[in-house]
Amino acid sequence: MKHYFTLLILLTISFFATKNSSAQNYNISIKIENSSDTSAYLAHYFDGRIFADDTTKLNNGIGLFSKNKKLDQGIYVIYLPSQKYFDLLIGEDQNFSISADPKDFIKTTTIKGADESKAFHDFQLFMKLQNEKSKEIQEEYKKAGSSDADKKKYKQAYKNADLEVRDYINKLKSDYPNSFVSKFANFTLSPKVPDFSEQLPKSTPDREKEIQRKSYLYNKDHYFDHVNFTDNRFLRTPILKNKLQFFYGKILVQNPDTIFKESVKLIEKAKPDSLFFQYITQFSLNYAVKSKIMGMDAAFVKLAKKYYLSGQANWADSTLLAQIREKVIKTQFNLLGMKSQDLLMQTPEGEFVRLHETEAKFTVLYFWEPDCGHCKKITPRLKTEILDKYRDKGLEVFAVCTQNEKELWEKAIDDYNIYDFINCYDPQYHSNFRIYYDIYSTPTIYLLDKDKKIIAKRLDIDNLKTFLDHELKQN
């Protein structure tokens, strides 16, 4: 697991603060063998990063982390300026000692006075040995033959290694019931998917596909079985964000309805804990916002309305809410699959045209400006590579000039010889086209079907061709 420690945040961050009992304290003495470092940091994990909680000077490798409060439980890091570090579980017992040698922290670390912290270190040591064993099996597999017997042998070896890990974790649960060390160890496991081939009769139609479907659904529905979303100790671990990213990016089907539905499931589970609720809600919204998949903004709109604009996201200040509200307003009218907003526009001759009255199997809705550098490259290509090629297949270009400088616009129409576009503009800006189609830059291209529903948006010429060819083939 790769860790990043680019910045120690020493100031209090309100989001990560939880209630501590002022009557309690922590005292963690450390002894770092064979090190020239003169200081050490204690930090906790959050959102794939590390945030500093304390610092101590080292005299001959000896130091003390101590404050008159309890630390929030979770996985921490003791970090040295020489870029060496090791993970540490801090649980209920927060008065203990650690000694370690940077040459191999996992093998040399000794913990006294905190059984749960020691159990976590033993788990780390066990997992390191298991990883080494798995690498050996993998290397032997590469060298072995490709016979069914060999494959069966190494498949069984991997299975046995997995069983050893699960047995170890089960023993942890038995030795440390309801402890965070056993819960964290459990969290490292992937769901154990049943062998559905043994459950489905041979006569099942499309049996292999049905096995895959059942396996996928089981893995999706049980992926977070070992996470209590009301226990914010899981927030302070190095693997929660990775698990969420894998679940959202690799397991879930990448369409907005699925992302919204599965996000709501997780968010509602986390609601009883205010920190977890905030984190999962923010993660889900950010995933939808940052997604490169066309149409995922529909998930953003639904999540924003359900949790932020409804007032449930009580952590969001007025500035953030205003930004989210503005993005929702500009996005909600141009989601994929919905009918486009009608536009009443004026032609160069002073006549009026409506977008929805354009009779075409496909309509390219093109927002452009005569003096836009990129438009100067796209406009002629839109004519020669799109309209000229696809017009006999029922395509029209509804070209909206976003400026009101008529002479400049008419000259551009003549220069590009695009008289066969439906050229129009809105000199008084009565149509609200910038809001309805979120026009913050030009050129912007939408593709509409015969009913003026949005097929695709924010396309370049090559992607426009791909969508057109796909739609024509489908039809």
NUTORLUM-631303 format. One record per residue (C-alpha): residue number from 1; residue in three letters; x, y, z. Coordinates in Angstrom, 1 decimal, padded with zeros to 4 digits. Example, Ala and Ser with C-alpha at 12.3 -4.5 7.8 and 13.67 -1.06 7.14 Angstrom:
REM NUTORLUM-631303
1; ALA; 012.3; -004.5; 007.8
2; SER; 013.7; -001.1; 007.1
REM end
This chain:
REM NUTORLUM-631303
1; MET; 000.0; 000.0; 000.0
2; LYS; 001.5; 003.3; -001.0
3; HIS; 001.2; 006.2; 001.4
4; TYR; 001.6; 009.9; 000.8
5; PHE; 002.9; 012.3; 003.4
6; THR; 003.4; 015.5; 001.4
7; LEU; 002.0; 017.9; 004.1
8; LEU; 001.5; 017.8; 007.8
9; ILE; -001.6; 019.7; 008.7
10; LEU; -001.0; 021.1; 012.2
11; LEU; -004.1; 023.3; 012.5
12; THR; -007.4; 022.0; 013.7
13; ILE; -009.7; 021.0; 010.9
14; SER; -013.4; 021.3; 012.0
15; PHE; -014.5; 018.4; 009.7
16; PHE; -012.3; 015.9; 011.5
17; ALA; -012.9; 017.0; 015.0
18; THR; -014.9; 014.7; 017.3
19; LYS; -015.8; 014.9; 020.9
20; ASN; -013.0; 014.0; 023.3
21; SER; -013.2; 013.7; 027.0
22; SER; -011.0; 016.4; 028.6
23; ALA; -010.7; 014.2; 031.7
24; GLN; -008.6; 011.7; 029.8
25; ASN; -005.3; 011.9; 028.1
26; TYR; -002.8; 010.0; 025.9
27; ASN; 000.8; 009.2; 026.6
28; ILE; 002.7; 007.3; 023.9
29; SER; 006.4; 007.0; 024.5
30; ILE; 008.5; 006.0; 021.6
31; LYS; 012.1; 004.7; 021.2
32; ILE; 013.5; 004.7; 017.7
33; GLU; 016.6; 002.6; 017.4
34; ASN; 019.5; 003.3; 015.1
35; SER; 018.1; 006.6; 013.8
36; SER; 019.6; 010.1; 013.4
37; ASP; 016.2; 011.8; 013.3
38; THR; 015.7; 014.4; 016.0
39; SER; 011.9; 014.6; 015.8
40; ALA; 008.8; 012.4; 015.1
41; TYR; 005.2; 013.1; 014.1
42; LEU; 002.0; 011.3; 015.1
43; ALA; -000.7; 011.6; 012.4
44; HIS; -003.9; 009.9; 011.5
45; TYR; -005.3; 008.8; 008.1
46; PHE; -008.2; 010.5; 006.5
47; ASP; -009.4; 010.4; 002.9
48; GLY; -006.2; 008.9; 001.6
49; ARG; -004.0; 011.6; 003.3
50; ILE; -002.3; 012.0; 006.6
51; PHE; -003.1; 014.7; 009.1
52; ALA; -000.7; 015.5; 012.0
53; ASP; -002.0; 015.3; 015.6
54; ASP; 001.3; 015.7; 017.6
55; THR; 005.0; 016.1; 017.3
56; THR; 007.9; 015.2; 019.7
57; LYS; 011.6; 015.8; 019.9
58; LEU; 013.8; 012.7; 019.9
59; ASN; 016.7; 012.6; 022.3
60; ASN; 018.8; 009.6; 021.5
61; GLY; 015.8; 008.2; 019.7
62; ILE; 013.5; 008.7; 022.7
63; GLY; 010.4; 010.9; 022.6
64; LEU; 006.8; 011.2; 024.0
65; PHE; 003.5; 012.1; 022.4
66; SER; 001.3; 013.4; 025.2
67; LYS; -001.8; 015.7; 025.6
68; ASN; -004.6; 016.1; 028.0
69; LYS; -007.2; 014.5; 025.8
70; LYS; -008.0; 011.2; 024.1
71; LEU; -007.1; 010.6; 020.5
72; ASP; -009.9; 009.6; 018.2
73; GLN; -009.5; 005.9; 017.6
74; GLY; -008.3; 004.6; 014.2
75; ILE; -005.1; 003.9; 012.3
76; TYR; -002.3; 006.3; 012.8
77; VAL; 001.3; 006.8; 011.5
78; ILE; 004.5; 007.6; 013.3
79; TYR; 006.5; 009.4; 010.8
80; LEU; 010.2; 010.4; 010.8
81; PRO; 011.7; 013.4; 008.8
82; SER; 013.9; 010.8; 007.1
83; GLN; 010.8; 009.7; 005.2
84; LYS; 010.4; 006.5; 007.2
85; TYR; 007.1; 005.6; 008.9
86; PHE; 005.0; 002.8; 010.3
87; ASP; 001.3; 002.3; 010.9
88; LEU; -000.2; 002.1; 014.4
89; LEU; -003.7; 001.3; 015.7
90; ILE; -004.7; 003.5; 018.5
91; GLY; -007.7; 002.1; 020.4
92; GLU; -009.1; 002.5; 023.9
93; ASP; -005.7; 002.1; 025.6
94; GLN; -003.7; 005.2; 024.9
95; ASN; -000.9; 005.0; 027.5
96; PHE; 001.7; 002.7; 026.1
97; SER; 005.2; 002.4; 024.8
98; ILE; 006.7; 001.6; 021.4
99; SER; 010.2; 000.7; 020.3
100; ALA; 011.2; 000.1; 016.7
101; ASP; 014.1; 000.1; 014.3
102; PRO; 013.6; 001.9; 010.9
103; LYS; 015.5; -000.7; 009.1
104; ASP; 012.4; -002.9; 009.3
105; PHE; 009.6; -001.4; 011.3
106; ILE; 007.2; -004.4; 011.0
107; LYS; 009.7; -007.0; 012.2
108; THR; 011.3; -004.9; 015.0
109; THR; 008.4; -003.0; 016.5
110; THR; 007.5; -003.9; 020.1
111; ILE; 004.4; -002.5; 021.8
112; LYS; 003.8; -002.6; 025.6
113; GLY; 000.7; -001.5; 027.5
114; ALA; -001.9; -001.6; 024.7
115; ASP; -003.1; -005.1; 023.8
116; GLU; -005.2; -004.0; 020.8
117; SER; -002.3; -002.0; 019.3
118; LYS; -000.1; -005.0; 019.7
119; ALA; -002.7; -007.2; 018.1
120; PHE; -002.8; -004.8; 015.1
121; HIS; 001.0; -005.0; 014.8
122; ASP; 000.9; -008.8; 014.9
123; PHE; -001.8; -008.7; 012.2
124; GLN; 000.5; -006.5; 010.0
125; LEU; 003.4; -009.0; 010.5
126; PHE; 001.1; -012.0; 009.7
127; MET; -000.1; -010.2; 006.5
128; LYS; 003.5; -009.4; 005.4
129; LEU; 004.4; -013.1; 005.7
130; GLN; 001.2; -014.1; 003.8
131; ASN; 002.0; -011.7; 001.0
132; GLU; 005.5; -013.1; 000.8
133; LYS; 004.0; -016.6; 000.6
134; SER; 001.5; -015.5; -002.1
135; LYS; 004.4; -014.1; -004.2
136; GLU; 006.3; -017.4; -003.9
137; ILE; 003.2; -019.3; -005.1
138; GLN; 002.9; -016.9; -008.0
139; GLU; 006.5; -017.4; -009.0
140; GLU; 006.2; -021.2; -008.7
141; TYR; 003.1; -021.0; -010.9
142; LYS; 004.9; -019.0; -013.6
143; LYS; 007.7; -021.7; -013.7
144; ALA; 005.3; -024.7; -013.6
145; GLY; 003.7; -026.3; -016.6
146; SER; 000.3; -025.4; -017.9
147; SER; -001.4; -028.7; -017.3
148; ASP; -004.8; -028.9; -015.5
149; ALA; -003.1; -030.7; -012.6
150; ASP; -000.6; -027.8; -012.2
151; LYS; -003.4; -025.2; -012.4
152; LYS; -005.5; -027.1; -009.9
153; LYS; -002.5; -027.4; -007.5
154; TYR; -001.8; -023.6; -007.4
155; LYS; -005.4; -022.7; -007.4
156; GLN; -005.7; -024.8; -004.2
157; ALA; -002.6; -023.1; -002.8
158; TYR; -004.1; -019.7; -003.3
159; LYS; -007.3; -020.9; -001.7
160; ASN; -005.5; -022.3; 001.3
161; ALA; -003.6; -019.0; 001.7
162; ASP; -007.0; -017.1; 001.7
163; LEU; -008.4; -019.6; 004.3
164; GLU; -005.4; -019.0; 006.5
165; VAL; -006.0; -015.2; 006.4
166; ARG; -009.7; -015.7; 007.2
167; ASP; -009.0; -018.1; 010.0
168; TYR; -006.5; -015.6; 011.5
169; ILE; -009.1; -012.8; 011.4
170; ASN; -011.7; -015.1; 012.9
171; LYS; -009.3; -015.7; 015.8
172; LEU; -008.8; -012.0; 016.2
173; LYS; -012.6; -011.6; 016.5
174; SER; -012.7; -014.3; 019.1
175; ASP; -009.7; -012.9; 021.1
176; TYR; -010.7; -009.3; 020.8
177; PRO; -014.5; -009.2; 020.5
178; ASN; -016.0; -006.0; 019.3
179; SER; -012.6; -004.4; 019.0
180; PHE; -011.6; -002.1; 016.2
181; VAL; -008.5; -004.3; 015.4
182; SER; -010.8; -007.2; 014.5
183; LYS; -013.2; -004.9; 012.6
184; PHE; -010.4; -003.4; 010.6
185; ALA; -008.9; -006.8; 009.8
186; ASN; -012.3; -007.9; 008.6
187; PHE; -012.5; -004.7; 006.4
188; THR; -009.4; -005.8; 004.5
189; LEU; -011.3; -008.8; 003.2
190; SER; -013.1; -009.0; -000.1
191; PRO; -016.6; -010.6; -000.2
192; LYS; -016.5; -014.4; -000.5
193; VAL; -018.7; -014.9; -003.5
194; PRO; -020.6; -018.3; -003.5
195; ASP; -020.0; -020.7; -006.3
196; PHE; -023.3; -020.2; -008.1
197; SER; -022.4; -022.9; -010.7
198; GLU; -023.2; -025.4; -008.0
199; GLN; -026.6; -023.8; -007.4
200; LEU; -027.9; -023.3; -010.9
201; PRO; -029.2; -026.4; -012.8
202; LYS; -027.4; -027.3; -016.0
203; SER; -030.6; -026.6; -017.9
204; THR; -030.7; -022.9; -016.9
205; PRO; -031.0; -020.7; -020.0
206; ASP; -027.8; -018.6; -020.6
207; ARG; -026.3; -020.4; -017.6
208; GLU; -022.9; -018.7; -017.8
209; LYS; -024.3; -015.3; -018.0
210; GLU; -026.7; -016.0; -015.1
211; ILE; -023.7; -017.2; -013.0
212; GLN; -021.9; -014.0; -013.8
213; ARG; -024.9; -011.9; -013.1
214; LYS; -025.5; -013.5; -009.7
215; SER; -021.8; -013.3; -008.8
216; TYR; -021.7; -009.6; -009.7
217; LEU; -024.8; -008.8; -007.7
218; TYR; -023.6; -010.7; -004.7
219; ASN; -020.2; -008.9; -004.8
220; LYS; -021.9; -005.5; -005.2
221; ASP; -024.4; -006.1; -002.4
222; HIS; -021.9; -007.5; 000.1
223; TYR; -018.9; -005.4; -000.7
224; PHE; -019.2; -003.3; 002.4
225; ASP; -020.5; -006.0; 004.7
226; HIS; -017.6; -005.5; 007.1
227; VAL; -018.0; -001.7; 007.4
228; ASN; -020.2; -000.2; 010.1
229; PHE; -021.1; 003.2; 008.5
230; THR; -022.0; 004.6; 011.9
231; ASP; -018.5; 003.9; 013.3
232; ASN; -016.3; 006.8; 012.3
233; ARG; -013.2; 005.0; 013.2
234; PHE; -013.3; 003.5; 009.7
235; LEU; -012.8; 007.1; 008.4
236; ARG; -009.3; 007.1; 010.0
237; THR; -007.9; 004.2; 008.1
238; PRO; -005.7; 004.0; 005.0
239; ILE; -008.1; 001.8; 003.0
240; LEU; -011.6; 003.3; 003.2
241; LYS; -011.1; 005.7; 000.3
242; ASN; -009.4; 003.0; -001.9
243; LYS; -012.3; 000.7; -001.2
244; LEU; -014.8; 003.4; -002.1
245; GLN; -013.0; 004.3; -005.3
246; PHE; -012.8; 000.6; -006.4
247; PHE; -016.5; 000.1; -005.6
248; TYR; -017.6; 003.2; -007.5
249; GLY; -015.2; 002.9; -010.4
250; LYS; -014.7; -000.8; -010.9
251; ILE; -017.7; -002.6; -009.5
252; LEU; -020.7; -000.3; -010.1
253; VAL; -022.2; 000.0; -013.6
254; GLN; -021.2; 003.4; -014.8
255; ASN; -024.6; 005.0; -015.4
256; PRO; -026.1; 007.8; -013.4
257; ASP; -029.1; 005.9; -012.1
258; THR; -026.9; 003.2; -010.6
259; ILE; -024.4; 005.6; -009.1
260; PHE; -027.3; 007.6; -007.5
261; LYS; -029.1; 004.5; -006.2
262; GLU; -026.0; 002.9; -004.7
263; SER; -024.8; 006.3; -003.3
264; VAL; -028.1; 006.7; -001.5
265; LYS; -027.8; 003.2; 000.0
266; LEU; -024.4; 004.1; 001.5
267; ILE; -025.3; 007.6; 002.6
268; GLU; -028.5; 006.5; 004.4
269; LYS; -026.5; 003.8; 006.3
270; ALA; -024.0; 006.5; 007.4
271; LYS; -026.7; 009.1; 008.5
272; PRO; -026.6; 008.2; 012.2
273; ASP; -023.0; 009.3; 012.4
274; SER; -022.6; 012.9; 011.3
275; LEU; -019.0; 012.6; 010.2
276; PHE; -019.6; 009.4; 008.2
277; PHE; -022.7; 011.0; 006.7
278; GLN; -020.8; 014.0; 005.6
279; TYR; -017.9; 012.0; 004.2
280; ILE; -019.9; 009.6; 002.1
281; THR; -022.2; 012.3; 000.8
282; GLN; -019.2; 014.4; -000.2
283; PHE; -017.5; 011.4; -001.8
284; SER; -020.5; 010.5; -003.8
285; LEU; -021.2; 014.0; -005.1
286; ASN; -017.5; 014.5; -006.0
287; TYR; -017.5; 011.2; -007.9
288; ALA; -020.4; 012.3; -010.0
289; VAL; -018.9; 015.7; -010.6
290; LYS; -015.4; 014.4; -011.6
291; SER; -016.6; 011.6; -013.7
292; LYS; -015.5; 011.7; -017.4
293; ILE; -018.5; 009.6; -018.4
294; MET; -021.1; 011.6; -020.4
295; GLY; -024.4; 011.8; -018.5
296; MET; -023.0; 011.3; -015.0
297; ASP; -024.1; 014.9; -014.2
298; ALA; -027.6; 013.4; -013.8
299; ALA; -026.3; 011.7; -010.6
300; PHE; -024.8; 014.9; -009.4
301; VAL; -028.2; 016.8; -009.9
302; LYS; -030.1; 014.1; -008.0
303; LEU; -027.6; 013.9; -005.1
304; ALA; -027.3; 017.6; -004.9
305; LYS; -031.1; 018.1; -004.7
306; LYS; -031.6; 015.2; -002.2
307; TYR; -028.9; 016.1; 000.3
308; TYR; -027.6; 019.6; -000.3
309; LEU; -030.4; 021.7; -001.6
310; SER; -032.9; 020.0; 000.7
311; GLY; -030.9; 021.3; 003.8
312; GLN; -029.7; 017.9; 004.9
313; ALA; -026.0; 018.8; 004.3
314; ASN; -025.8; 021.1; 007.4
315; TRP; -022.0; 021.3; 007.0
316; ALA; -022.2; 023.2; 003.7
317; ASP; -021.8; 026.9; 004.1
318; SER; -023.7; 029.5; 002.0
319; THR; -020.9; 029.8; -000.5
320; LEU; -020.7; 026.1; -001.2
321; LEU; -024.5; 025.8; -001.4
322; ALA; -024.6; 028.7; -003.9
323; GLN; -022.1; 027.1; -006.1
324; ILE; -023.9; 023.7; -006.0
325; ARG; -027.3; 025.5; -006.7
326; GLU; -025.9; 027.3; -009.7
327; LYS; -024.4; 024.1; -011.1
328; VAL; -027.7; 022.3; -010.6
329; ILE; -029.6; 025.1; -012.3
330; LYS; -027.3; 025.0; -015.3
331; THR; -027.2; 021.2; -015.5
332; GLN; -030.8; 020.1; -014.8
333; PHE; -032.2; 021.3; -018.1
334; ASN; -029.7; 019.4; -020.4
335; LEU; -029.4; 015.9; -019.0
336; LEU; -029.1; 013.0; -021.4
337; GLY; -032.4; 011.5; -022.5
338; MET; -034.5; 014.5; -021.6
339; LYS; -036.2; 016.6; -024.2
340; SER; -034.2; 019.7; -025.0
341; GLN; -035.4; 023.1; -024.1
342; ASP; -037.0; 024.9; -027.0
343; LEU; -035.3; 028.0; -028.4
344; LEU; -037.0; 030.8; -030.3
345; MET; -034.2; 032.5; -032.4
346; GLN; -033.8; 035.1; -035.0
347; THR; -032.3; 034.5; -038.5
348; PRO; -030.0; 037.1; -040.2
349; GLU; -033.0; 038.0; -042.3
350; GLY; -035.0; 038.9; -039.3
351; GLU; -037.3; 035.9; -039.4
352; PHE; -037.9; 033.6; -036.4
353; VAL; -037.1; 029.9; -036.1
354; ARG; -037.8; 027.4; -033.3
355; LEU; -035.5; 024.5; -032.4
356; HIS; -038.4; 022.1; -031.8
357; GLU; -039.9; 023.0; -035.2
358; THR; -036.8; 021.8; -037.0
359; GLU; -037.8; 018.7; -038.9
360; ALA; -034.9; 016.3; -038.9
361; LYS; -034.0; 012.8; -037.8
362; PHE; -031.0; 014.3; -036.1
363; THR; -030.3; 017.9; -035.1
364; VAL; -026.8; 019.1; -034.3
365; LEU; -027.3; 022.1; -031.9
366; TYR; -024.2; 024.2; -032.3
367; PHE; -023.3; 027.2; -030.1
368; TRP; -020.5; 029.2; -031.6
369; GLU; -018.9; 032.7; -031.9
370; PRO; -017.4; 034.2; -035.1
371; ASP; -014.2; 035.4; -033.3
372; CYS; -013.7; 032.2; -031.2
373; GLY; -010.4; 030.6; -032.2
374; HIS; -011.5; 027.1; -031.7
375; CYS; -014.8; 027.8; -033.5
376; LYS; -012.8; 028.8; -036.5
377; LYS; -011.5; 025.2; -036.7
378; ILE; -014.7; 023.4; -035.8
379; THR; -017.2; 025.3; -038.0
380; PRO; -015.8; 024.3; -041.4
381; ARG; -015.4; 020.7; -040.2
382; LEU; -019.0; 020.7; -039.0
383; LYS; -020.1; 021.6; -042.5
384; THR; -017.8; 019.3; -044.6
385; GLU; -017.5; 016.3; -042.2
386; ILE; -021.0; 016.3; -040.6
387; LEU; -023.7; 018.2; -042.5
388; ASP; -022.4; 017.4; -046.1
389; LYS; -022.0; 013.7; -045.1
390; TYR; -025.1; 013.1; -043.0
391; ARG; -027.7; 015.5; -044.5
392; ASP; -029.1; 012.8; -046.8
393; LYS; -029.6; 010.7; -043.6
394; GLY; -031.8; 013.3; -042.1
395; LEU; -029.4; 015.6; -040.2
396; GLU; -029.7; 019.4; -039.8
397; VAL; -027.4; 021.9; -038.0
398; PHE; -029.1; 024.4; -035.8
399; ALA; -026.3; 026.9; -035.3
400; VAL; -026.7; 029.5; -032.6
401; CYS; -024.4; 032.5; -032.5
402; THR; -023.9; 033.4; -028.9
403; GLN; -022.9; 037.0; -029.6
404; ASN; -025.1; 039.9; -030.9
405; GLU; -022.7; 041.5; -033.3
406; LYS; -024.7; 040.9; -036.5
407; GLU; -022.2; 042.2; -039.1
408; LEU; -019.4; 040.0; -037.7
409; TRP; -021.7; 037.0; -037.6
410; GLU; -023.0; 037.5; -041.2
411; LYS; -019.5; 037.9; -042.5
412; ALA; -018.5; 034.6; -040.8
413; ILE; -021.5; 032.8; -042.4
414; ASP; -020.3; 034.0; -045.8
415; ASP; -016.7; 033.2; -045.1
416; TYR; -017.5; 029.6; -044.1
417; ASN; -020.2; 029.3; -046.7
418; ILE; -022.6; 027.8; -044.1
419; TYR; -025.8; 029.0; -045.6
420; ASP; -027.2; 025.5; -045.3
421; PHE; -026.9; 025.7; -041.5
422; ILE; -030.0; 027.0; -039.7
423; ASN; -028.2; 030.2; -038.7
424; CYS; -029.8; 032.1; -035.8
425; TYR; -029.1; 034.2; -032.8
426; ASP; -030.8; 035.9; -029.8
427; PRO; -029.7; 039.5; -029.7
428; GLN; -031.8; 040.3; -026.7
429; TYR; -031.0; 037.1; -024.8
430; HIS; -034.6; 036.3; -024.2
431; SER; -034.3; 032.5; -024.7
432; ASN; -032.0; 031.9; -021.7
433; PHE; -029.9; 029.6; -023.9
434; ARG; -026.9; 030.0; -021.7
435; ILE; -028.7; 028.7; -018.7
436; TYR; -030.7; 025.9; -020.5
437; TYR; -027.6; 024.6; -022.2
438; ASP; -024.9; 025.6; -019.8
439; ILE; -023.0; 027.7; -022.3
440; TYR; -019.9; 028.9; -020.6
441; SER; -017.5; 028.4; -023.5
442; THR; -017.7; 027.9; -027.3
443; PRO; -017.9; 025.9; -029.4
444; THR; -020.5; 023.6; -027.6
445; ILE; -022.2; 020.8; -029.6
446; TYR; -025.3; 018.8; -028.6
447; LEU; -026.8; 016.0; -030.6
448; LEU; -030.7; 015.6; -030.6
449; ASP; -032.9; 012.9; -032.0
450; LYS; -036.1; 013.4; -034.0
451; ASP; -038.1; 014.2; -030.9
452; LYS; -035.4; 016.7; -029.8
453; LYS; -034.3; 014.5; -026.9
454; ILE; -030.6; 014.9; -026.0
455; ILE; -028.6; 012.0; -027.3
456; ALA; -025.1; 013.4; -026.4
457; LYS; -023.5; 016.7; -025.5
458; ARG; -020.3; 018.6; -025.4
459; LEU; -019.0; 016.7; -028.3
460; ASP; -016.0; 017.2; -030.6
461; ILE; -016.3; 016.4; -034.3
462; ASP; -014.9; 012.9; -034.0
463; ASN; -017.1; 012.0; -031.1
464; LEU; -020.1; 013.4; -033.0
465; LYS; -019.3; 011.1; -035.9
466; THR; -019.1; 008.2; -033.6
467; PHE; -022.5; 008.9; -032.0
468; LEU; -024.2; 009.5; -035.4
469; ASP; -022.8; 006.3; -036.8
470; HIS; -023.9; 004.4; -033.7
471; GLU; -027.4; 005.9; -033.8
472; LEU; -027.8; 005.1; -037.5
473; LYS; -026.7; 001.6; -037.0
474; GLN; -029.1; 001.1; -034.1
475; ASN; -031.9; 002.5; -036.1
REM end
